Amino acid sequence: MRKQVSWIVALALILVLGACSGGNNASPNESASTTANPSEAQASNTEKQVEIEYWHTYSDSEEKVLIEKIKPMFESAYPNIKLKLTRMPYEGLKDQVIAAVAGDAAPDLMRMDIIWVPELASKGALKKLSDLPGFDEVKSSVFESPLQTNIFKGDFYGVPLNTNTKIAIYNSDTLKEAGLDHAPATMDELVQAARALKGKDKQGIGISGINAWGLLPYFWSLGGQVTNEDYTKVDGYLNSPDSITALETIISWNKEGLVIPALLGGEPGTWDGMKSGQYMMIDDGPWFFSILLGDAENKFNPVDKTVRALLPAGPGGSRSVVGGENLVSFSNSKHPDEAWTFMKWMLGEEPQQIMVEAGMVPTNKNAANAIDTTKNPYIATFIEQLNTALPRTPIPQWGEMETIFNLSFEKAIRGEQTAAEALNEAVKQMSALLSE
């Protein structure tokens, strides 16, 4: 039913998008002359100019860097290629993309949520990149986990544009109140610190919500697994003894009052609890630091008032979850060569470093390692955590699987089912999806 609704919405939007889209109206002949070498491109500036349309969802501050620095820098290097930048609203965007592909009105390029790529690749909407010249060089230059979010049936249909992950963030005063002058390195140490705060109306374990984004870092670190390594099987993994123990541990923490109320939608919210000192620890991405530091009315300096560290390690290591956006080209792009030229250029060190100014964490490893931590004092821990962060299951079925995951974990944490019952039920439903 969900797919049917999506396609009905898609068909309804085809006419609107077909009328509104300014992209891809040029002659196909206009796409034939681009080279991937800047000097060659500059030498051929007498050739007809090609315009490629780029859909994105950057914020105001991020778009400013894109318009004022990235666009002129690329167009200077490749005079025969012009970038048409189109900012899209995130709400309903996936349906708009599907409609645009069906109506032959898709742009040449898009900055896309990482969890959409396998699903849209499975629909034939995206261009396969694995065989294109220069792909291996791009592949070797970026972090492995963000790259994995672009795979469908062993091939790559996008490149990781910017990445992020979550780290452990501690209120430095509450951490001292719990008896520590350093961030807990292990889950056992975290639990002991959280127990030291019991009776003070303070909590020490910052699981932010009953969803995969909130729970997976703890589930993985405690030894749980969702699937096998090639994402084809859940039975024996999501319901393995180690996974059941991991979920039982989270349930026991919550019953003991060690987990922040935000896990079950209670108040205060994560950052409000961090600012007040009620929460010893939360986990979050790098964007909240730039938001708080840029808020003139904010009195809580997140750099001075917090201690940042890797997620505490458990039997599964220190695991976090990969977020971010990928850069994709569509299968019906009118200018695929020029689109690929931009994609390769955008994954280079200099453009990636420029986007750091907008708060982006580079996917290019050299660009990430070159970040000036005196100007970005909170970013280094995020980059270190990326080395052990994992992608949410990068397969087309993940959207439906995530709903099952969230509901099963909520039933177990609220005490409606045991961990084993909830995970076995989830495995049954997910296995049916994987067999389709």
VMD Tcl script that draws the C-alpha trace (Angstrom):
set ca {
  {0.00 0.00 0.00}
  {2.84 2.38 0.87}
  {4.43 1.91 -2.55}
  {1.07 2.45 -4.24}
  {0.53 5.72 -2.41}
  {4.03 6.88 -3.32}
  {3.46 6.21 -7.00}
  {0.07 7.93 -6.95}
  {1.71 10.99 -5.43}
  {4.49 10.66 -7.96}
  {2.14 10.63 -10.93}
  {0.26 13.60 -9.54}
  {3.46 15.57 -9.35}
  {4.79 14.70 -12.78}
  {2.82 17.43 -14.55}
  {3.79 20.05 -11.95}
  {7.45 19.19 -12.05}
  {7.47 18.90 -15.78}
  {6.16 22.45 -15.98}
  {8.43 23.86 -13.28}
  {11.75 22.20 -13.96}
  {14.19 24.39 -15.80}
  {16.74 21.62 -16.17}
  {17.54 19.24 -18.97}
  {15.98 21.30 -21.71}
  {19.17 21.61 -23.67}
  {19.92 19.52 -26.70}
  {21.62 16.19 -25.99}
  {24.31 17.29 -28.42}
  {25.38 19.92 -25.91}
  {26.75 17.26 -23.55}
  {29.38 15.78 -25.78}
  {32.41 18.01 -25.29}
  {33.37 17.98 -21.62}
  {36.68 16.66 -20.34}
  {37.61 15.74 -16.74}
  {40.92 17.62 -16.94}
  {40.75 21.33 -15.92}
  {43.49 22.44 -18.34}
  {41.78 20.68 -21.22}
  {38.49 22.21 -20.20}
  {39.99 25.70 -20.15}
  {41.60 25.14 -23.53}
  {38.26 24.21 -25.06}
  {36.40 27.29 -23.90}
  {35.27 28.08 -27.43}
  {32.94 25.08 -27.33}
  {29.26 25.50 -26.54}
  {28.50 25.83 -22.86}
  {26.49 23.13 -21.09}
  {24.28 23.76 -18.06}
  {23.84 21.01 -15.50}
  {21.11 21.27 -12.88}
  {21.96 20.39 -9.28}
  {19.20 19.79 -6.72}
  {20.27 20.21 -3.11}
  {18.87 20.69 0.38}
  {21.59 22.87 1.91}
  {20.61 25.31 4.66}
  {20.96 29.08 4.25}
  {24.52 29.20 5.57}
  {25.55 26.10 3.63}
  {24.00 27.39 0.40}
  {25.89 30.66 0.80}
  {29.21 28.79 0.62}
  {27.93 26.74 -2.32}
  {26.91 29.83 -4.29}
  {29.75 32.16 -3.37}
  {32.69 29.74 -3.43}
  {31.98 26.30 -4.90}
  {30.08 27.37 -8.01}
  {32.56 30.05 -9.21}
  {35.54 27.82 -8.42}
  {34.16 24.92 -10.47}
  {33.02 27.10 -13.37}
  {36.46 28.71 -13.49}
  {38.08 25.28 -13.75}
  {35.53 24.07 -16.32}
  {34.38 27.10 -18.36}
  {32.16 24.97 -20.60}
  {30.02 23.73 -17.70}
  {27.59 25.99 -15.82}
  {25.97 24.92 -12.56}
  {22.28 25.61 -12.09}
  {21.66 25.30 -8.36}
  {18.11 24.48 -7.23}
  {17.34 24.32 -3.52}
  {14.61 21.79 -2.76}
  {12.39 21.48 0.35}
  {13.13 18.21 2.19}
  {9.49 17.50 2.99}
  {8.10 15.16 0.31}
  {11.34 15.30 -1.64}
  {11.66 11.57 -2.33}
  {8.24 11.50 -4.00}
  {9.22 14.56 -6.04}
  {12.37 12.79 -7.18}
  {10.42 9.69 -8.23}
  {7.94 11.86 -10.10}
  {10.72 13.79 -11.83}
  {12.42 10.57 -12.97}
  {9.12 9.18 -14.28}
  {8.43 12.44 -16.12}
  {11.96 12.76 -17.57}
  {12.33 15.97 -15.57}
  {15.03 14.87 -13.13}
  {18.07 17.09 -12.68}
  {21.54 16.00 -13.70}
  {22.77 15.86 -10.11}
  {21.35 15.69 -6.63}
  {22.60 15.84 -3.05}
  {20.60 12.93 -1.64}
  {19.97 11.49 1.83}
  {22.20 8.43 2.17}
  {19.36 6.05 3.03}
  {17.52 6.77 -0.26}
  {20.30 5.72 -2.64}
  {19.84 1.90 -2.63}
  {16.05 2.24 -2.95}
  {16.24 4.64 -5.92}
  {19.00 2.58 -7.53}
  {16.72 -0.47 -7.31}
  {14.06 1.49 -9.26}
  {16.54 2.21 -12.05}
  {16.50 5.94 -11.28}
  {20.23 6.41 -10.70}
  {23.24 6.12 -12.96}
  {25.77 3.41 -12.11}
  {29.13 4.99 -11.37}
  {31.39 1.98 -10.70}
  {32.54 1.65 -14.31}
  {33.20 5.33 -15.01}
  {36.75 6.59 -15.54}
  {38.25 7.89 -12.32}
  {35.83 6.07 -10.03}
  {38.54 3.95 -8.41}
  {40.51 7.09 -7.51}
  {37.42 8.62 -5.90}
  {36.71 5.35 -4.09}
  {40.18 5.17 -2.57}
  {40.07 8.80 -1.39}
  {36.98 8.63 0.85}
  {35.97 7.02 4.14}
  {34.76 3.45 3.69}
  {31.52 3.55 5.72}
  {29.98 6.58 3.93}
  {30.98 4.99 0.61}
  {29.11 1.80 1.50}
  {25.81 3.70 1.60}
  {25.96 3.95 -2.22}
  {25.97 0.22 -2.98}
  {23.21 -1.68 -4.74}
  {23.86 -5.28 -5.86}
  {27.61 -4.79 -5.64}
  {27.81 -1.62 -7.72}
  {28.02 2.03 -6.68}
  {25.28 4.52 -7.63}
  {26.58 7.58 -5.81}
  {29.59 9.04 -4.03}
  {29.67 10.28 -0.43}
  {29.44 14.09 -0.53}
  {29.50 14.91 3.17}
  {29.31 12.69 6.17}
  {28.61 12.82 9.84}
  {28.24 10.60 12.82}
  {27.42 10.93 16.49}
  {29.81 11.04 19.42}
  {29.35 11.02 23.19}
  {28.97 14.53 24.64}
  {29.25 15.02 28.40}
  {28.29 17.97 30.59}
  {31.66 18.57 32.23}
  {30.17 19.64 35.61}
  {27.80 16.64 35.83}
  {30.62 14.32 34.81}
  {32.64 15.56 37.80}
  {29.57 15.15 40.00}
  {29.53 11.50 38.92}
  {33.11 11.17 40.13}
  {34.97 11.32 36.81}
  {37.48 13.81 35.43}
  {37.46 12.12 32.02}
  {34.94 10.65 29.60}
  {34.06 6.98 30.20}
  {36.01 4.75 27.83}
  {33.80 1.69 28.29}
  {30.11 0.93 28.70}
  {30.84 -0.47 32.17}
  {32.46 2.82 33.19}
  {29.51 4.76 31.74}
  {27.03 2.66 33.74}
  {28.98 3.16 36.97}
  {29.03 6.94 36.44}
  {25.30 6.95 35.70}
  {24.61 4.99 38.89}
  {26.56 7.61 40.88}
  {23.93 10.17 39.83}
  {20.93 8.11 40.97}
  {18.85 9.88 43.60}
  {19.87 13.31 42.28}
  {17.21 13.44 39.54}
  {20.00 13.21 36.99}
  {20.61 10.63 34.29}
  {23.83 9.46 32.69}
  {23.13 7.45 29.52}
  {21.99 9.59 26.60}
  {20.01 7.37 24.23}
  {17.99 10.00 22.41}
  {15.00 8.06 21.04}
  {13.43 4.72 20.12}
  {14.58 4.61 16.54}
  {17.50 3.20 14.63}
  {19.41 6.52 14.64}
  {19.12 6.73 18.43}
  {19.55 3.07 19.40}
  {22.00 1.52 16.94}
  {25.22 3.01 18.42}
  {24.44 1.33 21.77}
  {23.02 -1.88 20.25}
  {26.10 -2.32 18.05}
  {28.58 -1.35 20.79}
  {26.95 -3.88 23.12}
  {27.50 -6.62 20.52}
  {24.18 -6.59 18.62}
  {23.88 -7.03 14.85}
  {21.06 -6.32 12.38}
  {22.17 -8.41 9.38}
  {25.07 -10.43 8.04}
  {27.94 -8.60 6.33}
  {26.34 -8.47 2.88}
  {22.95 -7.35 4.24}
  {21.05 -10.38 2.90}
  {20.03 -12.16 6.11}
  {18.61 -11.11 9.49}
  {17.74 -14.52 11.00}
  {20.58 -15.54 13.27}
  {21.88 -11.98 13.47}
  {19.17 -9.60 14.77}
  {17.87 -12.41 17.01}
  {21.26 -13.94 17.90}
  {22.12 -14.49 21.60}
  {24.47 -11.48 21.46}
  {21.75 -9.24 19.97}
  {19.19 -10.38 22.56}
  {21.70 -9.67 25.34}
  {22.44 -6.21 23.90}
  {18.73 -5.28 23.87}
  {18.23 -6.76 27.35}
  {21.07 -4.55 28.60}
  {19.44 -1.40 27.20}
  {16.11 -2.46 28.78}
  {17.80 -2.99 32.17}
  {19.48 0.44 32.01}
  {16.13 2.06 31.37}
  {14.38 0.13 34.16}
  {17.14 1.21 36.54}
  {16.57 4.88 35.69}
  {19.99 5.39 34.12}
  {18.77 6.47 30.65}
  {17.61 10.01 29.88}
  {13.78 10.46 29.69}
  {14.16 11.62 26.06}
  {14.47 7.93 25.09}
  {10.69 7.56 25.50}
  {9.81 11.07 24.38}
  {10.06 12.62 27.85}
  {11.40 16.01 28.85}
  {13.78 17.70 28.81}
  {15.05 17.29 25.29}
  {18.63 16.21 24.81}
  {20.34 19.59 24.57}
  {18.04 21.20 27.16}
  {19.00 18.40 29.56}
  {22.66 18.88 28.68}
  {22.50 22.65 29.25}
  {20.76 22.30 32.63}
  {23.13 19.60 33.82}
  {20.34 17.03 34.34}
  {21.89 14.85 31.64}
  {25.50 13.78 32.14}
  {25.73 12.48 28.58}
  {23.96 12.74 25.25}
  {25.05 11.76 21.76}
  {24.71 13.98 18.73}
  {26.20 15.14 15.44}
  {28.46 18.12 14.71}
  {25.70 20.39 13.43}
  {24.44 21.31 16.91}
  {27.80 22.84 17.78}
  {27.67 25.21 14.80}
  {24.01 26.02 15.56}
  {24.66 26.81 19.23}
  {27.87 28.73 18.54}
  {26.07 30.80 15.91}
  {23.12 31.64 18.19}
  {23.73 35.09 19.70}
  {21.15 34.44 22.44}
  {22.64 31.09 23.50}
  {24.47 31.32 26.84}
  {25.74 27.71 26.86}
  {29.09 27.40 25.12}
  {29.14 23.76 23.92}
  {32.91 23.81 23.48}
  {33.75 25.09 26.96}
  {30.95 23.32 28.85}
  {31.23 19.82 27.40}
  {33.69 16.96 27.11}
  {33.58 15.15 23.74}
  {34.61 11.52 23.30}
  {34.06 8.35 21.29}
  {31.02 6.28 22.21}
  {32.06 4.08 25.17}
  {33.24 0.67 24.00}
  {31.35 -2.52 24.78}
  {31.70 -6.11 23.54}
  {31.12 -4.83 19.98}
  {33.64 -1.98 20.22}
  {32.93 1.74 20.03}
  {30.28 1.99 17.33}
  {28.31 4.93 16.04}
  {26.04 5.42 13.06}
  {26.87 7.10 9.77}
  {24.73 9.97 8.49}
  {25.16 12.49 5.71}
  {24.37 12.96 2.05}
  {25.54 11.39 -1.19}
  {25.98 12.94 -4.62}
  {24.12 11.07 -7.36}
  {23.43 11.43 -11.07}
  {20.21 10.23 -12.65}
  {19.90 7.55 -15.28}
  {18.09 9.98 -17.59}
  {20.50 12.88 -17.09}
  {20.94 14.79 -20.35}
  {24.55 15.59 -19.46}
  {26.01 12.53 -17.72}
  {29.63 13.26 -18.64}
  {29.50 16.78 -17.26}
  {27.67 15.57 -14.16}
  {30.41 13.01 -13.50}
  {33.05 15.70 -14.04}
  {31.45 17.78 -11.28}
  {31.08 14.77 -8.97}
  {34.76 13.89 -9.24}
  {35.79 17.52 -8.74}
  {33.49 17.97 -5.72}
  {35.04 14.95 -3.98}
  {38.51 16.53 -4.29}
  {40.41 17.90 -1.32}
  {39.96 21.63 -1.95}
  {36.16 21.71 -2.48}
  {35.73 19.36 0.47}
  {37.82 21.66 2.67}
  {35.81 24.69 1.56}
  {32.56 23.04 2.67}
  {34.03 22.68 6.18}
  {33.32 26.42 6.45}
  {29.64 25.48 6.25}
  {29.98 22.87 9.01}
  {30.26 19.89 6.69}
  {32.47 16.93 7.65}
  {34.45 15.91 4.54}
  {34.29 12.40 3.14}
  {37.70 12.88 1.51}
  {40.14 11.48 4.06}
  {42.96 13.94 3.28}
  {40.56 16.89 3.54}
  {39.24 15.59 6.86}
  {42.71 15.09 8.29}
  {43.74 18.60 7.20}
  {41.03 20.36 9.21}
  {42.42 23.05 11.50}
  {41.19 21.88 14.91}
  {42.04 25.23 16.49}
  {39.31 26.77 14.33}
  {37.02 23.72 14.66}
  {37.76 22.42 18.17}
  {34.91 19.92 18.27}
  {35.36 18.27 14.88}
  {38.36 15.97 15.48}
  {36.42 13.49 17.63}
  {33.74 13.12 14.96}
  {36.38 12.29 12.37}
  {37.97 9.73 14.70}
  {34.55 8.14 15.39}
  {33.95 7.77 11.63}
  {36.67 5.13 11.54}
  {34.42 2.73 13.48}
  {30.97 4.08 12.58}
  {28.61 1.82 10.62}
  {25.96 2.57 7.98}
  {22.35 1.71 8.58}
  {21.58 -1.32 6.44}
  {22.19 0.06 2.90}
  {19.58 -1.90 0.96}
  {16.35 -0.83 -0.80}
  {14.19 -2.50 1.89}
  {15.74 -0.53 4.77}
  {12.92 2.04 4.93}
  {10.38 -0.67 5.75}
  {12.85 -2.62 7.87}
  {13.57 0.46 9.96}
  {9.88 0.80 10.83}
  {9.87 -2.82 12.03}
  {13.12 -2.27 13.96}
  {11.73 0.80 15.73}
  {8.45 -0.88 16.73}
  {10.09 -4.06 18.00}
  {12.60 -2.17 20.14}
  {9.84 0.06 21.54}
  {7.73 -2.98 22.53}
  {10.69 -4.50 24.33}
  {11.79 -1.32 26.10}
  {8.22 -0.53 27.20}
  {7.91 -4.08 28.55}
  {5.22 -5.26 26.15}
  {7.43 -8.11 24.93}
  {10.69 -9.70 26.03}
  {13.78 -8.85 24.01}
  {13.77 -12.33 22.45}
  {10.07 -12.13 21.53}
  {10.45 -8.68 19.97}
  {13.55 -9.55 17.97}
  {12.19 -12.89 16.73}
  {9.01 -11.16 15.55}
  {11.09 -8.49 13.82}
  {13.22 -11.14 12.10}
  {10.10 -12.87 10.76}
  {8.79 -9.64 9.21}
  {12.18 -8.49 7.88}
  {12.95 -11.89 6.35}
  {9.70 -11.66 4.40}
  {10.81 -8.28 3.02}
  {14.25 -9.59 2.07}
  {12.74 -12.54 0.21}
  {10.60 -10.34 -2.06}
}
mol new
graphics top color blue
foreach p $ca { graphics top sphere $p radius 0.5 }
foreach p [lrange $ca 0 end-1] q [lrange $ca 1 end] { graphics top cylinder $p $q radius 0.2 }
display resetview
